[in-house]
C-alpha cells in the first residue's frame, strides 16, 4: 500500500515539475495526463484564471481536473434518479462529468503534492532539496455533503527550504435562505488556527450599469460599470459599506453600446475647413478606388487652375494641406495619384478631422486641455502611429460617454476618469478589454449604492498572515464555472419583471477555509 502511494507521489511530482520547467522554457504542450483520468495544466500569471471569483488573486498555479471523456452513444436504458440526486441543488451536468473529480480523488492528489514537498519523506525518489512548485488546485464535483468545489494546496517556504503547506477547501451552494453569523465565523477561525486576535475585512461590488438586449437606449452589449468598495472592520454580514471605505469605479465598455450616443454628443462643428468638408462628402459618397482617384484629381486640377482657394486650420501636415498651401503661391508639386497615394491622402484628412472633433469634445466638456491631449493628436509621428493614438483617444471617449449616459456622475468624477484613461494610454497599447479603475470617495457616489443590493459581498477573516484566512462570500452569479446549479423552473417565471430580472434574486454562497501543516 505505502509503496504504491510513494510511487504515485513520485510520478505525480515528476509530471508537475516537467510541466513547470517546460512552461519556464516557453514550451507549450498542453495539459499533461496522469494515470489516464487526470489532466493538469499550468495557468500563468495574467492568464484567465478559473479561481478569480474566489481567490481574487492572479498568480501562477496548477489546475487539476478530470480528463474529458469521449462522447458515448446514449444508452437505451435510463436509470431512475435517486432521492439524494433529486433533492440536490447541484446538477450532475455534462460539465461536472468532464471537468470535476470526486473529492476523494482530489484529496489523494493533494496528498501526493504534499508528500513530495515534505523534506522528511527522504525515502521518495526525488532530488533534494525539492524544487518548490506553484500552488495546486483541484476541481471537485460537489457531490459530497459539504459541496466541495475546489481543494487547494500552497507551500510555505523560506529562502532555503519548504517548511509546510496551507490546505484550502472551497464550498459552494445555492443558498436562498442563508444563515450565517459573523461572530460564528470568527470563532470558527480562532478555533481552527488557535489564534486570539483577528481582523475582518469587507468587500462589496455594486453593478451600477449593465446594458442588456432589452435596453431601449443601446443594443445588446457588454458595457458594465461597477463600484468596488473595501473596508475594515466589518460589523455584520451584508453590512452596507461605511462612508470611510475605500472605493473604486471599474468601467468596461462595448463599442456598440455607445457608438450611436457618441454621434449625438459629437455635434457637427461649425468651423469645418475645406479638407474636413471634403472628407465628410467623400466618406458618404466614395465607394471605390476609382471614385477616390477621380475626386482628388478634380481637387488638384481646381487648385492648379486657381478655381478654388480654400482655407485650412493650422497644424495639419497632410499632403493635401501641403498642396493647398502651395497653391496660394501658384506653384504646386506634381502628385501621382496611383498606388496607395489616394488612400493615404484620404486617411490623413480623416485623421485631422477626428482629432479636431475629439479636441472639441474633451475641451468643450472641460475634461482635458490641449496639453493633456498632445500625445494623441501630435502630427510628428508616422501615419500608422497616429492611427493607433486616435484609436486610443476614441476608446477614452467611449469610456467617458458610457459613464455620462448610464450613471451621470459629477463632473469631478468624469474629469478624474478622463485623466486616468489618458495616463494609461500614454504608456500602454490599445486594449478595448481593459477595465479602468478609478479611486473615488464613497461620499461622492453614495447615492449610487446605499439603497442597492450588492452583486457580490465578501468578508475575509485573517490574523495578519496572508495565507491563513476564512472567507465567506455571497453573490448573484455562480462563483465556480464547472458546476451547474439548480435554476428557477417555469413556475418561477411569474416573478420575472419587465427587464428580465427576478424580484427575489438567486443567491450563491461560497466559503474558503484553510489549515496549515508544518513539516518538522
C-alpha positions as CSV (number, residue, x, y, z in Angstrom):
1,X,0.0,0.0,0.0
2,X,2.7,2.5,1.1
3,X,4.9,1.6,-1.8
4,X,2.1,2.3,-4.2
5,X,1.4,5.7,-2.7
6,X,5.1,6.6,-2.7
7,X,5.4,5.7,-6.3
8,X,2.3,7.6,-7.2
9,X,3.6,10.7,-5.4
10,X,6.9,10.4,-7.2
11,X,5.2,10.2,-10.6
12,X,2.8,13.0,-9.9
13,X,5.6,15.3,-8.7
14,X,7.7,14.4,-11.7
15,X,4.9,15.3,-14.1
16,X,4.3,18.6,-12.3
17,X,8.0,19.5,-12.3
18,X,8.3,18.7,-16.0
19,X,5.3,20.8,-16.9
20,X,6.6,23.7,-14.8
21,X,10.1,23.5,-16.4
22,X,8.5,23.4,-19.9
23,X,6.5,26.5,-19.2
24,X,9.6,28.4,-18.0
25,X,11.3,27.5,-21.3
26,X,8.3,28.6,-23.3
27,X,7.5,25.1,-24.4
28,X,3.7,24.7,-24.5
29,X,2.5,21.1,-24.9
30,X,-1.0,21.4,-23.4
31,X,-2.1,19.6,-20.2
32,X,-0.2,16.5,-19.1
33,X,-2.1,13.3,-18.3
34,X,-1.7,11.5,-15.0
35,X,-3.0,7.9,-14.5
36,X,-5.4,8.2,-17.5
37,X,-8.1,10.0,-15.6
38,X,-6.4,13.3,-14.5
39,X,-5.1,16.2,-16.6
40,X,-3.0,19.0,-15.3
41,X,-2.5,22.5,-16.8
42,X,-0.4,25.4,-15.6
43,X,-2.1,28.8,-15.5
44,X,0.5,31.6,-15.7
45,X,0.1,35.0,-14.1
46,X,-2.1,37.2,-16.2
47,X,-3.9,34.3,-18.0
48,X,-7.7,33.6,-17.5
49,X,-8.0,32.0,-14.1
50,X,-11.0,29.8,-13.1
51,X,-10.4,30.8,-9.4
52,X,-10.6,34.5,-10.0
53,X,-14.0,34.9,-8.4
54,X,-12.9,33.0,-5.3
55,X,-9.2,33.8,-4.6
56,X,-9.2,37.3,-6.1
57,X,-5.6,36.7,-6.9
58,X,-3.9,36.2,-10.3
59,X,-0.8,34.1,-9.7
60,X,0.7,31.1,-11.4
61,X,-0.9,27.8,-10.3
62,X,-1.6,24.2,-11.4
63,X,-5.2,23.4,-12.2
64,X,-6.1,19.7,-11.9
65,X,-9.2,18.3,-13.5
66,X,-10.8,15.2,-15.0
67,X,-9.7,14.1,-18.4
68,X,-12.6,14.9,-20.9
69,X,-14.3,11.6,-22.0
70,X,-15.2,10.8,-25.5
71,X,-18.9,11.2,-26.1
72,X,-20.7,7.9,-26.0
73,X,-23.8,6.8,-27.7
74,X,-26.8,7.3,-25.4
75,X,-27.9,4.2,-23.6
76,X,-31.4,2.8,-24.3
77,X,-31.8,2.0,-20.6
78,X,-32.3,5.1,-18.4
79,X,-31.6,4.9,-14.7
80,X,-34.1,6.5,-12.3
81,X,-32.6,9.3,-10.3
82,X,-32.0,8.5,-6.6
83,X,-33.8,10.6,-4.0
84,X,-30.5,12.1,-3.0
85,X,-29.9,13.3,-6.5
86,X,-33.4,14.6,-6.9
87,X,-33.1,16.9,-3.9
88,X,-29.6,18.1,-4.6
89,X,-29.3,21.6,-5.8
90,X,-26.2,20.7,-7.7
91,X,-26.8,19.3,-11.2
92,X,-24.8,16.3,-12.4
93,X,-24.3,18.1,-15.7
94,X,-22.0,17.4,-18.6
95,X,-19.6,20.0,-17.2
96,X,-19.3,18.1,-13.9
97,X,-18.6,14.9,-15.7
98,X,-16.0,16.4,-18.0
99,X,-14.1,18.6,-15.6
100,X,-14.5,17.8,-11.9
101,X,-13.1,14.9,-9.8
102,X,-14.7,13.2,-6.8
103,X,-13.5,14.7,-3.6
104,X,-11.8,11.5,-2.6
105,X,-9.6,11.5,-5.7
106,X,-8.9,15.2,-5.2
107,X,-7.7,14.6,-1.6
108,X,-5.4,11.9,-2.9
109,X,-3.8,14.2,-5.4
110,X,-3.4,17.0,-2.8
111,X,-1.7,14.3,-0.6
112,X,0.7,13.3,-3.3
113,X,1.7,17.0,-3.8
114,X,2.2,17.5,0.0
115,X,4.2,14.2,0.4
116,X,6.6,15.1,-2.5
117,X,7.4,18.5,-0.9
118,X,7.8,17.2,2.6
119,X,11.6,17.2,3.4
120,X,11.0,14.4,5.9
121,X,9.9,12.0,3.1
122,X,13.6,11.1,2.3
123,X,12.6,7.6,1.0
124,X,10.9,9.2,-2.0
125,X,13.0,9.0,-5.2
126,X,13.0,12.8,-5.6
127,X,16.1,15.1,-6.0
128,X,16.8,17.0,-2.8
129,X,16.3,19.8,-2.0
130,X,12.9,19.6,-3.5
131,X,12.1,22.3,-6.1
132,X,9.1,24.3,-4.8
133,X,6.2,24.2,-7.2
134,X,3.3,26.7,-7.7
135,X,0.1,26.1,-5.8
136,X,-2.1,23.2,-6.8
137,X,-5.9,23.4,-7.2
138,X,-8.2,20.5,-8.0
139,X,-11.7,20.9,-9.3
140,X,-14.2,18.9,-7.3
141,X,-17.7,17.7,-8.3
142,X,-19.6,18.9,-5.2
143,X,-21.2,15.6,-4.7
144,X,-20.1,15.3,-1.0
145,X,-22.3,16.6,1.8
146,X,-20.2,19.8,2.2
147,X,-20.5,20.6,-1.5
148,X,-16.7,21.0,-2.1
149,X,-16.0,22.6,-5.4
150,X,-12.2,23.1,-5.0
151,X,-9.4,21.7,-2.9
152,X,-6.0,23.6,-3.0
153,X,-2.5,23.4,-1.6
154,X,0.0,26.2,-1.4
155,X,3.5,25.8,0.0
156,X,5.0,27.7,3.0
157,X,8.7,28.2,2.4
158,X,11.8,30.2,3.4
159,X,14.6,31.2,1.1
160,X,16.2,27.8,1.5
161,X,13.5,25.2,2.1
162,X,9.8,24.2,2.2
163,X,8.5,24.4,5.7
164,X,4.9,23.5,5.3
165,X,1.7,23.7,3.3
166,X,-1.6,25.5,3.5
167,X,-4.5,23.4,2.5
168,X,-7.6,25.1,1.2
169,X,-11.2,23.9,0.9
170,X,-13.8,25.8,-1.1
171,X,-17.5,25.0,-0.7
172,X,-20.3,26.4,-2.9
173,X,-24.1,26.2,-3.0
174,X,-27.3,27.9,-3.9
175,X,-28.5,29.3,-0.6
176,X,-31.7,31.2,-0.8
177,X,-32.1,31.4,2.9
178,X,-28.5,31.6,4.0
179,X,-28.0,31.8,7.8
180,X,-24.5,32.8,8.8
181,X,-23.3,34.9,11.7
182,X,-20.1,36.9,11.6
183,X,-19.3,36.0,15.2
184,X,-19.6,32.3,14.4
185,X,-17.2,32.7,11.5
186,X,-14.7,34.5,13.8
187,X,-15.0,31.8,16.5
188,X,-14.5,29.0,13.9
189,X,-11.4,30.8,12.5
190,X,-9.9,31.2,16.0
191,X,-10.6,27.6,16.9
192,X,-9.1,26.2,13.7
193,X,-5.9,28.3,13.8
194,X,-5.5,28.6,17.6
195,X,-5.4,32.4,17.4
196,X,-6.5,35.1,19.9
197,X,-6.7,38.1,17.6
198,X,-8.1,38.6,14.2
199,X,-9.4,41.2,11.7
200,X,-12.5,41.1,9.4
201,X,-12.2,43.0,6.1
202,X,-15.2,43.6,3.9
203,X,-15.7,43.9,0.1
204,X,-18.8,44.7,-1.9
205,X,-19.3,45.1,-5.6
206,X,-22.3,47.1,-6.9
207,X,-23.3,46.8,-10.5
208,X,-24.2,50.4,-11.4
209,X,-25.0,49.6,-15.0
210,X,-25.0,46.6,-17.4
211,X,-26.6,47.0,-20.8
212,X,-28.9,44.3,-22.0
213,X,-30.8,43.4,-25.1
214,X,-33.9,45.0,-23.7
215,X,-32.3,48.4,-23.1
216,X,-34.2,51.0,-25.2
217,X,-31.1,53.2,-25.5
218,X,-28.5,50.7,-26.7
219,X,-28.3,47.4,-28.5
220,X,-27.1,44.2,-26.8
221,X,-23.6,44.8,-25.5
222,X,-21.2,44.2,-22.7
223,X,-20.9,47.6,-21.2
224,X,-20.6,47.3,-17.4
225,X,-20.0,50.0,-14.8
226,X,-19.3,48.6,-11.3
227,X,-18.3,50.1,-8.0
228,X,-15.9,48.1,-5.7
229,X,-15.8,49.1,-2.1
230,X,-13.4,47.8,0.6
231,X,-13.4,48.5,4.4
232,X,-12.4,47.2,7.8
233,X,-13.5,46.3,10.3
234,X,-16.8,44.5,9.3
235,X,-19.6,44.8,11.9
236,X,-22.0,42.3,10.5
237,X,-22.8,40.1,7.5
238,X,-24.1,42.1,4.5
239,X,-23.1,45.4,6.2
240,X,-23.6,48.4,3.9
241,X,-20.1,49.8,3.3
242,X,-19.4,52.8,5.6
243,X,-18.5,56.2,4.0
244,X,-15.0,55.8,5.4
245,X,-14.4,52.9,3.0
246,X,-12.0,52.8,0.0
247,X,-13.9,52.7,-3.3
248,X,-13.1,52.3,-7.0
249,X,-15.2,52.8,-10.0
250,X,-14.3,49.5,-12.8
251,X,-15.5,50.7,-16.3
252,X,-15.6,48.2,-19.2
253,X,-17.4,49.2,-22.4
254,X,-18.5,47.7,-25.7
255,X,-18.3,50.0,-28.7
256,X,-21.7,49.0,-30.0
257,X,-23.3,50.3,-26.8
258,X,-22.2,53.9,-27.2
259,X,-21.5,54.5,-30.9
260,X,-24.9,56.0,-31.5
261,X,-24.6,58.2,-28.5
262,X,-21.2,59.4,-29.5
263,X,-22.6,60.6,-32.8
264,X,-25.2,62.6,-30.9
265,X,-22.7,64.1,-28.5
266,X,-20.1,64.9,-31.2
267,X,-22.2,67.6,-32.8
268,X,-21.3,68.8,-36.2
269,X,-18.8,71.6,-35.7
270,X,-19.4,74.9,-37.4
271,X,-15.7,75.5,-38.2
272,X,-15.0,72.7,-40.6
273,X,-12.2,73.7,-43.0
274,X,-12.0,72.7,-46.7
275,X,-10.3,69.3,-46.0
276,X,-12.7,68.3,-43.3
277,X,-15.7,69.2,-45.5
278,X,-14.1,67.2,-48.3
279,X,-13.7,64.2,-46.0
280,X,-17.3,64.3,-44.9
281,X,-18.5,64.3,-48.5
282,X,-16.1,61.6,-49.7
283,X,-16.9,59.3,-46.7
284,X,-20.5,59.3,-47.7
285,X,-20.2,59.1,-51.5
286,X,-16.9,57.5,-52.5
287,X,-17.4,53.7,-52.9
288,X,-14.4,52.6,-55.0
289,X,-10.8,53.3,-55.6
290,X,-11.7,54.8,-58.9
291,X,-14.0,57.3,-57.2
292,X,-11.2,58.2,-54.8
293,X,-8.8,59.0,-57.7
294,X,-11.4,61.0,-59.6
295,X,-12.2,63.1,-56.6
296,X,-8.6,64.0,-55.7
297,X,-7.8,64.6,-59.4
298,X,-10.7,67.1,-59.6
299,X,-9.5,68.9,-56.4
300,X,-5.9,69.1,-57.6
301,X,-6.8,70.4,-61.0
302,X,-9.0,73.1,-59.4
303,X,-6.1,74.1,-57.2
304,X,-3.7,74.3,-60.2
305,X,-6.1,76.4,-62.2
306,X,-6.9,78.7,-59.3
307,X,-10.6,77.9,-59.4
308,X,-10.6,77.4,-55.6
309,X,-8.6,79.0,-52.8
310,X,-9.8,77.0,-49.8
311,X,-8.9,77.9,-46.2
312,X,-7.4,75.4,-43.7
313,X,-6.9,75.1,-40.0
314,X,-3.3,75.4,-38.9
315,X,-1.2,72.4,-37.8
316,X,-2.1,69.9,-40.5
317,X,0.8,68.1,-42.2
318,X,-1.3,66.1,-44.7
319,X,-0.3,66.0,-48.3
320,X,-3.5,67.8,-49.4
321,X,-2.8,70.6,-46.9
322,X,0.7,71.0,-48.3
323,X,-0.7,71.2,-51.9
324,X,-3.3,73.8,-50.8
325,X,-0.7,76.0,-49.2
326,X,1.5,75.7,-52.3
327,X,-1.5,76.7,-54.4
328,X,-1.6,80.1,-52.6
329,X,1.8,80.9,-54.3
330,X,0.9,79.5,-57.7
331,X,3.5,76.6,-57.6
332,X,2.4,73.0,-56.7
333,X,4.3,69.8,-56.5
334,X,3.3,67.1,-59.0
335,X,1.5,64.3,-57.3
336,X,0.9,60.9,-59.0
337,X,-2.5,59.6,-57.8
338,X,-1.6,55.9,-58.1
339,X,-1.0,53.0,-55.8
340,X,-1.7,53.8,-52.2
341,X,-1.3,57.6,-52.5
342,X,-5.0,58.4,-52.8
343,X,-5.8,56.1,-49.8
344,X,-3.1,57.8,-47.8
345,X,-4.4,61.2,-48.6
346,X,-7.9,60.2,-47.5
347,X,-6.5,58.7,-44.3
348,X,-4.6,61.9,-43.5
349,X,-7.5,64.3,-43.8
350,X,-9.8,61.8,-41.9
351,X,-7.3,61.7,-39.0
352,X,-7.1,65.5,-38.9
353,X,-10.9,65.7,-38.8
354,X,-11.2,63.1,-36.0
355,X,-8.5,64.8,-33.9
356,X,-10.3,68.2,-34.1
357,X,-13.7,66.5,-33.2
358,X,-12.2,64.9,-30.1
359,X,-10.4,68.1,-29.1
360,X,-13.7,69.9,-29.3
361,X,-15.5,67.3,-27.2
362,X,-12.9,67.0,-24.4
363,X,-12.1,70.7,-24.1
364,X,-15.8,71.6,-24.5
365,X,-16.8,69.3,-21.7
366,X,-13.9,70.6,-19.6
367,X,-12.4,67.1,-19.2
368,X,-9.0,67.8,-20.7
369,X,-6.8,70.6,-22.0
370,X,-4.9,70.8,-25.3
371,X,-1.7,69.9,-23.3
372,X,-3.4,66.8,-21.9
373,X,-4.3,65.6,-25.5
374,X,-0.9,66.5,-27.1
375,X,0.2,62.8,-27.2
376,X,-2.9,61.7,-29.0
377,X,-3.0,64.5,-31.6
378,X,0.6,65.1,-32.4
379,X,1.3,65.0,-36.2
380,X,5.1,64.5,-35.6
381,X,4.8,60.7,-35.7
382,X,4.2,58.4,-38.6
383,X,0.7,57.9,-40.0
384,X,0.3,54.4,-38.6
385,X,1.2,55.6,-35.1
386,X,-1.2,58.5,-35.5
387,X,-4.0,56.0,-36.3
388,X,-3.1,53.9,-33.1
389,X,-3.2,57.1,-31.0
390,X,-6.5,58.2,-32.3
391,X,-7.9,54.8,-31.7
392,X,-6.8,55.1,-28.1
393,X,-8.5,58.5,-27.8
394,X,-11.7,57.1,-29.3
395,X,-11.7,54.4,-26.6
396,X,-11.3,57.0,-23.9
397,X,-14.3,58.8,-25.5
398,X,-16.3,55.6,-25.3
399,X,-15.5,55.1,-21.6
400,X,-16.4,58.7,-20.7
401,X,-19.7,58.6,-22.8
402,X,-20.7,55.3,-21.1
403,X,-20.4,57.0,-17.7
404,X,-22.2,60.2,-18.8
405,X,-25.1,58.2,-20.2
406,X,-25.6,55.5,-17.7
407,X,-24.6,56.8,-14.2
408,X,-24.5,60.5,-14.8
409,X,-21.6,61.2,-12.3
410,X,-20.5,64.5,-11.0
411,X,-18.1,66.4,-13.3
412,X,-15.3,66.0,-10.9
413,X,-15.5,62.2,-11.2
414,X,-15.7,62.4,-15.0
415,X,-12.6,64.6,-15.1
416,X,-10.7,62.2,-12.9
417,X,-11.8,59.2,-15.0
418,X,-10.7,61.0,-18.2
419,X,-7.3,61.9,-16.8
420,X,-6.8,58.3,-15.6
421,X,-7.5,56.9,-19.1
422,X,-5.2,59.5,-20.7
423,X,-2.3,58.5,-18.4
424,X,-2.9,54.8,-19.0
425,X,-2.9,55.2,-22.8
426,X,0.1,57.4,-22.8
427,X,2.1,54.3,-21.7
428,X,0.1,51.3,-22.9
429,X,-1.2,49.9,-26.2
430,X,-4.8,49.9,-27.2
431,X,-6.8,47.3,-25.1
432,X,-10.5,47.5,-25.5
433,X,-11.0,44.8,-22.9
434,X,-9.1,46.7,-20.3
435,X,-11.1,47.5,-17.2
436,X,-10.4,51.1,-16.0
437,X,-10.3,51.6,-12.2
438,X,-10.8,55.0,-10.7
439,X,-10.4,55.6,-6.9
440,X,-13.4,57.6,-5.7
441,X,-14.7,58.9,-2.4
442,X,-17.7,56.9,-1.2
443,X,-19.4,60.2,-0.3
444,X,-19.3,61.2,-3.9
445,X,-21.1,58.0,-5.1
446,X,-23.2,57.1,-2.0
447,X,-26.5,57.7,-3.8
448,X,-25.5,55.1,-6.4
449,X,-25.1,52.2,-3.9
450,X,-26.5,52.8,-0.5
451,X,-30.0,51.6,-1.3
452,X,-28.9,48.9,-3.7
453,X,-28.2,45.2,-3.2
454,X,-24.6,44.3,-3.9
455,X,-23.7,42.0,-6.8
456,X,-21.1,40.5,-4.5
457,X,-20.5,40.8,-0.8
458,X,-17.5,39.2,0.9
459,X,-15.9,39.1,4.3
460,X,-12.3,37.9,4.9
461,X,-11.1,37.0,8.3
462,X,-7.4,36.7,9.0
463,X,-4.8,37.2,11.7
464,X,-2.1,39.1,9.9
465,X,-0.9,36.1,7.9
466,X,-1.9,36.5,4.2
467,X,-2.4,32.8,3.6
468,X,-4.3,31.9,6.8
469,X,-7.8,33.1,6.2
470,X,-11.5,32.3,6.2
471,X,-13.7,33.8,3.5
472,X,-17.5,33.9,3.2
473,X,-19.0,35.4,0.0
474,X,-22.5,36.0,-1.3
475,X,-23.0,36.7,-5.0
476,X,-25.8,36.7,-7.6
477,X,-23.8,34.6,-10.0
478,X,-22.1,31.2,-9.6
479,X,-18.5,31.7,-8.4
480,X,-17.4,28.4,-10.0
481,X,-17.6,27.5,-13.6
482,X,-17.6,23.7,-13.5
483,X,-20.8,23.1,-11.5
484,X,-24.3,23.6,-12.7
485,X,-26.8,24.9,-10.1
486,X,-30.5,24.4,-9.9
487,X,-32.2,27.3,-11.7
488,X,-35.8,28.6,-11.3
489,X,-38.3,26.4,-13.2
490,X,-41.1,27.5,-15.4
491,X,-43.3,28.1,-12.4
492,X,-41.0,30.9,-11.3
493,X,-41.5,33.0,-14.4
494,X,-44.4,34.7,-12.8
495,X,-41.8,36.6,-10.7
496,X,-40.0,37.9,-13.7
497,X,-40.0,41.7,-14.1
498,X,-40.2,43.6,-17.3
499,X,-36.4,43.9,-17.6
500,X,-35.9,40.2,-17.1
501,X,-34.6,40.1,-13.5
502,X,-36.1,38.1,-10.7
503,X,-37.7,40.1,-7.9
504,X,-36.1,37.7,-5.5
505,X,-32.6,37.0,-6.8
506,X,-30.9,33.7,-6.6
507,X,-28.1,33.8,-4.1
508,X,-24.9,31.8,-4.3
509,X,-22.7,31.4,-1.2
510,X,-19.2,30.1,-1.1
511,X,-16.8,29.7,1.7
512,X,-13.0,29.3,1.8
513,X,-11.4,27.7,4.8
514,X,-7.8,26.7,5.3
515,X,-5.5,24.8,7.6
516,X,-1.7,24.8,7.9
517,X,0.5,21.7,8.0
518,X,4.1,22.4,9.2
519,X,6.9,20.0,8.3
520,X,9.2,19.3,11.3
